[in-house]
Amino acid sequence: MHDFILRLDDYQTYRTTMTRAELMRHALSQALRRVHVGPKKLKLDEETRWQIAGEAVEELRRYGGWKELDEEAPMRPLAKG
C-alpha cells in the first residue's frame, strides 16, 4: 500500500528514503490508531487513517506554503540484523 524507495548508499547498506510529507503522513496515520472519542476508541481501518493523514498533509501544502514537505526527510540508519 505504501511505496518507499530503497537505495544503496555509499556505505553499501540499504535504507529507505522518504520525503518529509511522507514521513508526516505516516506519523499522523499511526497517531490516529490511538485516538479516543470520549471513553471509546475511534476504530479506523488503515486505509481510512492513511486517507485522513494524506488530507492533512495536503492542507499544509495548500495553505502552509511548506516547501520543506518535498525535501528528503532525515533518516537514521537501519539497525544491523
Secondary structure, 3 states (H helix, E strand, C coil): CCCCEEEECCCCCEEEECEHHHHHHHHHHHHHHHCEECCEECCCCHHHHHHHHHHHHHHHHHHHCCHHHHCECCCCCCCCC
